[in-house]
Amino acid sequence: MSELLKKIEPLEKKRKELFAQFSKNILIAVILAVIIVGLFILFLEQGFYFVLFLLIVPIFFVLKAQGHANKFKETIKNELVHLVLNDKFDDVYYDRHQSIPQGVIDQTGLVKRPDRFSGEDFIKGTYKGVSFEVSDVTLRERQEHVDSKGHRTVTYPVYFKGRWYVYKFPKTFKGTLKICETHPNNAKGLEKLDTESMAFNKKFKLYASDKQYAFYHLTPIMMEKLLELEKLHRGSIYFYYTGNELHIGVNDSQDYLEIPFRKAIDEKAMKAFEGDVDLIPAIINELKLTSDKFK
């Protein structure tokens, strides 16, 4: 960690400079807004439109401050993510604005198709020969409400917010396996199964194309590992084996890879940040995706 902290010292210096400029512009905007509100009260009738015009000035400084905040995300966060990822993975690619495509998530049948979809912090790379893609995703469902007077209101509440992982290994299997804490959105053509583990059956629902394929993956040790992974994450978790891929959806209402603009990039901040990154290889190691079974 100390070596990494030395590398991020220049980034922390940049953050301080940007945050100082951000704070200065916000302070100017607040002072001007107070002055303009005072003028508005004094000249309520005579200078209404003039005072209203003056509001453009504090708005300008607010937008200027927002520009500094955006620059932090586009430069410092981007550099910091690459610094951490390049230290842990091979063939790394990162794009803050990109995500796992909606179509990839839809075809798993684990969660219902969203009416609105968004995502960010896309990471692609390899670890011990296993390739992966991961990003934050948010899925929303359209809901329509009509009150007693006939007024219609449309909202888009979130029903999935968290992380979506896709791991690809060398071996291609002929079968499908879904392991979910809740019923998958689509289990057509799959058989519902129970295991010999009461703890596993209580936590997960199991659907597979055939029993032999299911228990080829779900050995007693693997069931323990899945239960351990579930404990590492808040909310609900989904697993989907198909072909040479493993999809994992974590619905925990969490934003990953967040670095606060207002706080120092220190050891505490980096520990939490690296924790988000370390979940990627932790899954590979815990589920033994590098073993001969997947080669």
C-alpha positions in Angstrom: 0.0 0.0 0.0 2.9 2.4 0.8 4.3 2.1 -2.7 0.9 2.8 -4.2 0.4 5.8 -2.0 3.7 7.2 -3.3 2.4 6.8 -6.9 -0.9 8.6 -6.1 0.8 11.6 -4.4 0.7 13.7 -7.6 -3.0 12.8 -8.1 -3.8 14.0 -4.5 -2.0 17.2 -5.3 -4.1 17.7 -8.4 -7.3 16.9 -6.4 -6.4 19.6 -3.8 -5.8 22.2 -6.6 -9.1 21.4 -8.3 -11.1 21.3 -5.1 -9.6 24.7 -4.1 -10.8 26.2 -7.4 -14.2 24.4 -6.9 -14.6 25.8 -3.4 -13.6 29.3 -4.5 -16.2 29.4 -7.3 -19.0 28.0 -5.0 -18.1 30.7 -2.4 -18.3 33.5 -5.0 -21.6 32.1 -6.3 -23.1 32.1 -2.7 -21.9 35.6 -1.9 -23.3 37.0 -5.2 -26.6 35.1 -4.7 -27.0 36.7 -1.2 -26.3 40.2 -2.6 -28.7 39.7 -5.5 -31.5 38.4 -3.1 -30.9 41.6 -1.0 -31.2 43.8 -4.1 -34.4 41.9 -5.1 -35.9 42.7 -1.7 -34.9 46.4 -1.8 -36.0 47.0 -5.4 -38.8 44.5 -5.6 -40.9 46.6 -8.0 -38.4 48.9 -9.8 -35.6 46.4 -10.5 -37.3 43.0 -10.7 -36.1 42.1 -14.2 -32.7 43.7 -13.7 -32.1 41.7 -10.5 -33.4 38.6 -12.3 -30.8 39.2 -15.0 -28.1 39.4 -12.4 -28.8 35.8 -11.3 -26.9 34.7 -14.4 -23.7 35.7 -12.7 -23.8 33.2 -9.7 -25.1 30.5 -12.0 -22.0 31.1 -14.1 -19.8 30.4 -11.1 -21.7 27.3 -10.1 -21.3 25.9 -13.6 -17.6 26.8 -13.4 -17.3 24.9 -10.1 -19.1 21.9 -11.6 -16.6 21.9 -14.4 -13.8 21.4 -11.8 -15.8 18.5 -10.3 -16.2 16.9 -13.8 -12.5 17.4 -14.5 -11.7 15.4 -11.3 -13.8 12.5 -12.5 -12.4 12.6 -16.1 -8.7 12.9 -15.2 -7.8 12.1 -11.6 -10.3 9.2 -11.2 -9.4 7.8 -14.6 -5.7 7.9 -13.8 -6.3 6.4 -10.4 -8.4 3.5 -11.7 -5.8 2.7 -14.4 -3.0 2.8 -11.8 -4.8 0.2 -9.6 -6.0 -2.0 -12.4 -2.7 -2.2 -14.2 -1.1 -3.3 -11.0 -3.5 -6.3 -10.6 -4.6 -7.4 -14.1 -3.4 -8.0 -17.7 -4.8 -6.5 -20.9 -6.8 -3.9 -18.9 -9.3 -1.5 -20.5 -11.4 1.0 -18.5 -14.1 3.4 -19.6 -16.0 5.4 -17.0 -19.0 6.0 -19.4 -19.3 2.5 -20.8 -21.0 -0.6 -19.3 -22.0 -4.2 -19.8 -24.6 -3.9 -22.6 -28.2 -4.3 -21.7 -28.6 -7.1 -24.3 -26.0 -9.2 -22.5 -27.9 -8.9 -19.2 -31.3 -9.5 -20.9 -30.2 -12.8 -22.5 -29.3 -14.3 -19.2 -33.0 -14.3 -18.1 -31.9 -13.6 -14.5 -33.7 -10.2 -14.2 -36.6 -8.7 -16.1 -35.9 -6.5 -19.0 -35.7 -2.8 -17.9 -37.6 0.1 -19.4 -34.6 2.3 -18.7 -31.0 1.1 -18.5 -27.8 2.9 -17.5 -24.3 1.9 -16.5 -20.8 3.1 -15.9 -17.3 2.1 -14.8 -16.7 -0.6 -17.3 -13.6 -2.7 -16.7 -12.2 -5.4 -19.1 -9.1 -7.5 -18.5 -7.7 -10.9 -17.7 -6.6 -12.5 -14.4 -4.7 -15.8 -14.3 -5.9 -16.6 -17.9 -9.6 -15.9 -17.1 -11.0 -12.9 -19.0 -13.6 -10.7 -17.4 -15.9 -7.7 -17.9 -17.6 -5.8 -15.1 -19.5 -2.6 -14.7 -22.1 -0.9 -12.5 -25.6 -1.1 -13.9 -29.0 0.4 -12.9 -32.3 -1.1 -14.2 -35.6 0.8 -13.9 -39.2 -0.2 -14.5 -41.9 2.1 -15.8 -44.8 2.5 -13.4 -47.9 4.4 -14.1 -50.2 5.8 -11.3 -53.6 7.3 -11.7 -55.1 9.2 -8.8 -58.8 9.7 -7.9 -59.0 12.8 -10.1 -57.7 10.9 -13.1 -54.2 12.5 -13.1 -51.6 10.2 -14.5 -48.1 10.1 -13.1 -45.3 8.0 -14.6 -42.2 7.0 -12.6 -39.2 4.8 -13.2 -38.2 3.2 -9.8 -35.0 1.3 -9.6 -35.3 -2.5 -9.1 -31.7 -3.4 -9.8 -28.7 -1.3 -8.9 -25.2 -2.8 -8.4 -22.6 -4.7 -10.3 -22.7 -7.2 -13.2 -19.7 -9.5 -13.8 -19.0 -11.7 -16.9 -16.2 -14.2 -16.7 -15.0 -16.2 -19.7 -12.9 -19.4 -19.3 -11.3 -21.6 -21.9 -13.7 -24.6 -21.7 -17.2 -24.5 -23.2 -19.8 -26.5 -21.4 -23.1 -27.9 -22.9 -25.6 -26.8 -20.4 -27.2 -23.9 -18.4 -27.3 -23.3 -14.7 -29.0 -20.5 -12.8 -28.5 -20.0 -9.1 -30.6 -17.1 -7.6 -31.7 -15.8 -4.3 -35.0 -14.9 -5.9 -36.8 -16.6 -8.8 -35.1 -15.8 -12.1 -37.1 -13.9 -14.6 -37.0 -16.7 -17.1 -36.5 -20.4 -16.2 -38.1 -21.8 -19.4 -36.7 -25.2 -20.3 -34.9 -25.5 -17.0 -35.5 -28.0 -14.2 -35.9 -26.8 -10.6 -33.5 -28.8 -8.3 -32.6 -29.1 -4.7 -29.3 -29.9 -3.2 -28.4 -32.0 -0.1 -27.4 -28.8 1.7 -30.3 -27.3 3.7 -28.4 -24.1 4.1 -27.9 -23.8 0.4 -31.5 -24.6 -0.4 -32.7 -22.0 2.1 -30.5 -19.3 0.5 -30.6 -20.1 -3.2 -33.1 -21.4 -5.9 -31.5 -23.7 -8.4 -32.5 -24.2 -12.1 -30.6 -26.3 -14.6 -30.8 -27.7 -18.1 -30.1 -31.1 -16.5 -29.3 -32.5 -13.1 -25.9 -33.9 -14.1 -24.7 -30.6 -15.4 -25.9 -28.8 -12.2 -24.1 -31.0 -9.8 -20.9 -31.1 -12.0 -20.6 -27.5 -11.0 -22.3 -27.6 -7.6 -19.9 -29.8 -5.5 -20.2 -29.5 -1.7 -17.1 -27.3 -1.7 -18.5 -25.1 -4.5 -21.8 -24.6 -2.6 -19.8 -23.4 0.4 -17.9 -21.0 -1.8 -21.1 -19.6 -3.2 -22.5 -19.1 0.3 -19.3 -17.3 1.3 -19.5 -15.0 -1.8 -23.1 -14.2 -0.9 -22.0 -13.1 2.5 -19.4 -10.7 0.9 -22.2 -8.8 -0.8 -25.2 -6.9 0.5 -28.6 -7.4 -1.2 -29.3 -10.3 -3.6 -26.9 -12.2 -5.9 -27.4 -14.1 -9.1 -25.2 -16.8 -10.8 -25.6 -18.0 -14.4 -23.3 -20.6 -16.0 -23.7 -21.0 -19.8 -21.2 -22.2 -22.4 -17.9 -20.8 -21.4 -19.3 -17.9 -19.4 -20.2 -17.2 -15.8 -22.4 -14.2 -15.2 -22.8 -12.8 -11.7 -25.3 -10.0 -10.9 -25.1 -8.3 -7.5 -28.1 -6.2 -6.6 -26.8 -4.2 -3.6 -27.7 -0.6 -4.3 -24.0 0.3 -4.3 -21.8 2.6 -6.4 -18.4 1.0 -7.0 -15.1 2.7 -7.7 -16.2 6.0 -6.1 -13.5 8.4 -5.0 -15.0 11.5 -3.1 -13.9 14.8 -4.6 -14.0 16.5 -1.2 -11.9 14.0 0.7 -8.2 13.2 0.6 -6.9 10.3 -1.5 -5.2 8.7 1.4 -4.7 5.1 2.7 -8.3 4.9 4.0 -9.8 6.0 0.7 -7.5 3.6 -1.2 -8.4 0.7 1.0 -12.1 1.0 0.1 -11.3 1.7 -3.5 -9.0 -1.3 -3.9 -11.6 -3.4 -2.1 -14.0 -2.8 -5.0 -11.4 -3.9 -7.4 -10.3 -6.9 -5.4 -13.8 -8.4 -5.6 -13.0 -9.2 -9.3 -10.2 -11.7 -8.7 -11.7 -12.9 -5.4 -14.6 -14.4 -7.4 -12.1 -16.1 -9.8 -10.1 -17.5 -6.9 -13.1 -18.5 -4.7 -14.9 -20.3 -7.6 -11.6 -21.8 -8.8 -12.2 -20.6 -12.4 -8.5 -21.2 -13.1 -8.7 -24.9 -12.3 -8.4 -27.7 -14.8 -12.2 -28.1 -14.6 -12.6 -24.9 -16.7 -9.6 -25.5 -19.1 
